[in-house]
Amino acid sequence: MIKVIMHGYNGRMGRVIHENAEKNAVEIVAGIDLFPAENNKFPVFKNIKDCDVEADVIIDFSHPSAFEDLTGYAAEHKLPLVMCTTGLSEEQMEKLRSETAGEIPVFFSANMSLGVNLLIDLVKKAARFLEGNFDIEIIEKHHNQKLDAPSGTALAIADGINSALENPCKYVYDRQPYREKRSQTEIGIHAVRGGTIVGEHSVIFAGFNEVIEVNHSAMSRDVFAIGAMKAAKYIKDLPPGMYSMSDMLGE
């Protein structure tokens, strides 16, 4: 059974992973959270620097503000890291790729759902085929407690589409300041926040007299938890480097 330090243990995803751990052959041996719950079966630390528990992998579902302490601890203790936190800055992502991944195996995906990653693969193929004849719009919907907008997944979808195009498009997040027609060289990205929506992503290809739409809806956070635990098992014994869902799925 793989031993995991759960960084962001008392958050939504930390609790879901805890609930699904045993049936996925994962043992949480320590938690890290600023607001630890009571009556835990394992130690929970407010700061990862204080953690003295041996583990195989760290799974992170926390906040970009914890990035420095988290990556520093993981590198110092040579612990593989599954980074699931979204909203990282460009500087943080660069450090993750160029520094942290040079010392330990790092798994990063903007979305841990297998279905979302299939959606990205499908829309990349569609974008190659439809380029120049269809406008592309992305709509993402999440619960009203989500902090970052647009979602990391929406940006990953847009990046995937752009990587498939001969002439990459710019991203447009808000057309309100502009009074002009839509350009053919843009991808519109729109964020909706409300209620308890777990996560929905739609990619619209709008052409002349026809529309193609590809959708994914997460009905439960379990799909993200299962993906994160699969990633933890995948990178446990890998050499230092940056790994993604495509690597794990053998694409």
C-alpha positions as CSV (number, residue, x, y, z in Angstrom):
1,M,0.0,0.0,0.0
2,I,1.4,3.4,-1.0
3,K,2.0,5.9,1.8
4,V,0.8,9.4,1.1
5,I,1.2,12.8,2.8
6,M,-2.1,14.7,2.0
7,H,-1.3,18.4,1.6
8,G,-4.5,20.3,2.0
9,Y,-6.0,17.5,4.0
10,N,-9.0,19.3,5.4
11,G,-10.1,20.8,2.1
12,R,-12.8,19.4,-0.1
13,M,-10.5,17.2,-2.2
14,G,-8.4,16.2,0.8
15,R,-11.5,14.8,2.5
16,V,-12.6,13.0,-0.7
17,I,-9.2,11.3,-1.1
18,H,-9.3,10.3,2.6
19,E,-12.7,8.7,2.0
20,N,-11.5,6.8,-1.1
21,A,-8.0,5.9,0.0
22,E,-8.3,2.5,1.4
23,K,-10.2,1.0,-1.5
24,N,-7.6,2.4,-3.8
25,A,-4.7,0.8,-1.9
26,V,-3.5,4.2,-0.5
27,E,-2.7,4.9,3.1
28,I,-2.7,8.6,4.3
29,V,0.1,8.7,6.9
30,A,0.0,12.5,7.6
31,G,-2.0,15.5,6.7
32,I,-1.1,19.2,6.2
33,D,-3.7,21.9,6.8
34,L,-3.9,25.3,8.4
35,F,-7.2,24.2,10.0
36,P,-6.8,20.6,11.0
37,A,-9.9,18.7,12.0
38,E,-10.0,16.8,15.3
39,N,-9.9,13.1,16.0
40,N,-7.6,12.2,13.1
41,K,-6.1,8.7,12.8
42,F,-2.8,10.2,11.7
43,P,-0.9,13.4,12.6
44,V,-1.9,16.6,10.9
45,F,0.5,19.5,10.8
46,K,-0.2,23.2,10.1
47,N,3.0,23.6,8.2
48,I,4.6,20.9,6.1
49,K,8.0,21.9,7.4
50,D,7.0,20.3,10.8
51,C,6.1,17.0,9.2
52,D,8.4,14.2,10.4
53,V,6.4,11.2,9.0
54,E,7.9,8.9,6.4
55,A,5.9,8.6,3.1
56,D,6.2,7.6,-0.5
57,V,4.5,10.5,-2.2
58,I,2.9,13.9,-1.5
59,I,-0.5,14.7,-3.0
60,D,-1.3,18.4,-3.0
61,F,-4.7,19.9,-3.2
62,S,-4.2,23.2,-1.5
63,H,-3.4,26.9,-2.5
64,P,-0.7,28.6,-4.5
65,S,0.4,30.5,-1.4
66,A,1.8,27.2,0.0
67,F,3.9,26.5,-3.1
68,E,7.3,27.5,-1.8
69,D,7.1,25.5,1.5
70,L,5.6,22.5,-0.3
71,T,8.1,22.2,-3.2
72,G,11.0,23.0,-0.8
73,Y,10.0,20.1,1.5
74,A,9.4,17.7,-1.3
75,A,12.8,18.4,-2.9
76,E,14.6,18.2,0.5
77,H,13.1,14.9,1.4
78,K,13.2,13.5,-2.2
79,L,9.5,12.8,-2.1
80,P,7.6,12.6,-5.5
81,L,4.9,15.2,-5.8
82,V,1.5,15.1,-7.3
83,M,0.6,18.8,-7.8
84,C,-3.1,19.2,-8.2
85,T,-3.4,22.8,-7.0
86,T,-4.7,25.2,-9.7
87,G,-4.1,28.9,-10.1
88,L,-0.3,28.7,-10.0
89,S,1.5,31.7,-11.4
90,E,3.7,31.5,-14.5
91,E,6.7,32.0,-12.2
92,Q,5.6,29.1,-10.0
93,M,5.0,26.8,-13.0
94,E,8.4,27.7,-14.4
95,K,10.0,26.8,-11.1
96,L,8.1,23.6,-10.9
97,R,9.4,22.6,-14.4
98,S,12.9,23.9,-14.2
99,E,13.9,23.4,-10.6
100,T,11.6,21.1,-8.6
101,A,11.3,18.5,-11.4
102,G,15.1,18.5,-11.7
103,E,15.3,17.0,-8.2
104,I,12.2,14.9,-7.8
105,P,9.4,13.4,-10.0
106,V,6.6,15.9,-10.3
107,F,3.1,15.0,-11.7
108,F,1.1,18.0,-12.8
109,S,-2.3,18.1,-14.4
110,A,-4.8,21.0,-14.4
111,N,-7.5,18.4,-14.0
112,M,-7.1,14.9,-12.6
113,S,-10.1,13.4,-14.4
114,L,-9.5,10.8,-17.0
115,G,-12.6,12.1,-18.9
116,V,-11.4,15.7,-19.1
117,N,-8.1,14.5,-20.5
118,L,-9.9,12.5,-23.1
119,L,-11.9,15.7,-24.0
120,I,-8.7,17.6,-24.5
121,D,-7.5,14.9,-26.9
122,L,-10.8,15.0,-28.8
123,V,-10.9,18.8,-29.2
124,K,-7.3,18.8,-30.4
125,K,-8.2,16.5,-33.2
126,A,-11.3,18.5,-34.0
127,A,-9.3,21.8,-34.0
128,R,-6.9,20.5,-36.5
129,F,-9.7,19.4,-38.8
130,L,-11.8,22.5,-38.4
131,E,-9.2,25.2,-38.3
132,G,-10.0,28.3,-40.3
133,N,-13.7,27.5,-40.7
134,F,-15.0,27.4,-37.1
135,D,-14.9,29.8,-34.2
136,I,-13.9,28.2,-30.9
137,E,-15.4,29.1,-27.5
138,I,-14.8,27.4,-24.1
139,I,-17.3,27.7,-21.2
140,E,-16.4,26.4,-17.8
141,K,-18.7,26.2,-14.7
142,H,-17.8,25.6,-11.1
143,H,-19.2,26.1,-7.6
144,N,-19.4,29.5,-6.0
145,Q,-16.4,28.9,-3.7
146,K,-13.8,28.5,-6.4
147,L,-11.2,31.2,-6.3
148,D,-9.5,31.2,-9.7
149,A,-11.2,32.1,-13.0
150,P,-11.0,30.9,-15.6
151,S,-10.3,27.4,-14.3
152,G,-6.9,25.7,-14.9
153,T,-8.8,23.1,-16.9
154,A,-10.2,25.6,-19.3
155,L,-6.8,27.0,-19.9
156,A,-5.4,23.5,-20.4
157,I,-8.1,22.9,-23.0
158,A,-7.3,26.1,-24.7
159,D,-3.6,25.3,-24.7
160,G,-4.3,21.9,-26.1
161,I,-6.3,23.4,-28.9
162,N,-3.6,26.0,-29.7
163,S,-0.9,23.3,-29.8
164,A,-2.9,21.6,-32.6
165,L,-3.4,24.7,-34.7
166,E,-1.1,25.9,-37.5
167,N,-1.9,29.4,-36.5
168,P,-2.4,29.6,-32.7
169,C,-5.1,31.9,-31.4
170,K,-5.1,34.5,-28.6
171,Y,-7.3,34.1,-25.6
172,V,-10.2,36.5,-25.0
173,Y,-11.7,36.4,-21.5
174,D,-14.0,39.5,-21.6
175,R,-15.4,41.2,-24.6
176,Q,-17.2,43.9,-22.7
177,P,-14.4,46.5,-23.1
178,Y,-14.4,46.0,-26.9
179,R,-17.1,47.1,-29.3
180,E,-16.0,45.1,-32.4
181,K,-16.7,41.9,-34.3
182,R,-15.2,38.7,-33.1
183,S,-11.8,37.9,-34.6
184,Q,-11.1,34.6,-36.2
185,T,-7.8,34.4,-34.4
186,E,-9.2,34.1,-30.9
187,I,-10.5,31.5,-28.4
188,G,-13.2,32.9,-26.1
189,I,-13.0,31.6,-22.5
190,H,-15.9,32.1,-20.2
191,A,-16.3,31.3,-16.4
192,V,-19.5,30.7,-14.6
193,R,-19.6,30.4,-10.8
194,G,-22.7,29.2,-8.9
195,G,-24.1,26.8,-6.4
196,T,-22.3,23.5,-5.9
197,I,-21.3,22.7,-9.5
198,V,-18.4,20.3,-9.3
199,G,-17.1,21.1,-12.7
200,E,-18.4,21.4,-16.2
201,H,-16.4,22.2,-19.4
202,S,-17.8,22.8,-22.9
203,V,-15.9,23.4,-26.1
204,I,-18.0,25.0,-28.9
205,F,-16.9,24.9,-32.5
206,A,-19.3,27.3,-34.3
207,G,-19.2,27.3,-38.1
208,F,-21.5,28.3,-41.0
209,N,-24.9,26.9,-40.2
210,E,-23.6,24.2,-37.9
211,V,-22.3,23.9,-34.3
212,I,-20.2,21.1,-32.8
213,E,-20.0,20.9,-29.0
214,V,-17.9,18.6,-26.8
215,N,-18.8,18.5,-23.1
216,H,-17.6,17.0,-19.9
217,S,-19.4,17.1,-16.5
218,A,-18.0,15.9,-13.3
219,M,-20.8,14.5,-11.1
220,S,-18.6,13.9,-8.1
221,R,-15.2,14.9,-6.8
222,D,-14.4,11.2,-6.6
223,V,-13.2,11.3,-10.2
224,F,-10.4,13.8,-9.3
225,A,-9.4,11.8,-6.2
226,I,-9.1,8.6,-8.1
227,G,-7.0,10.3,-10.8
228,A,-4.7,11.8,-8.1
229,M,-4.2,8.5,-6.4
230,K,-3.4,6.8,-9.7
231,A,-0.8,9.5,-10.4
232,A,0.7,9.0,-7.0
233,K,1.2,5.3,-7.7
234,Y,2.5,6.1,-11.2
235,I,5.3,8.5,-10.2
236,K,6.3,6.7,-6.9
237,D,9.5,5.0,-8.4
238,L,10.1,7.3,-11.4
239,P,13.3,9.4,-11.9
240,P,13.2,13.2,-11.5
241,G,11.2,14.9,-14.2
242,M,7.9,16.5,-15.1
243,Y,5.1,14.1,-15.8
244,S,1.5,14.6,-17.0
245,M,-1.7,12.7,-17.6
246,S,-0.5,12.0,-21.2
247,D,2.5,10.2,-19.8
248,M,0.5,8.1,-17.4
249,L,-2.1,7.1,-20.1
250,G,0.7,6.2,-22.5
251,E,-0.3,8.7,-25.2
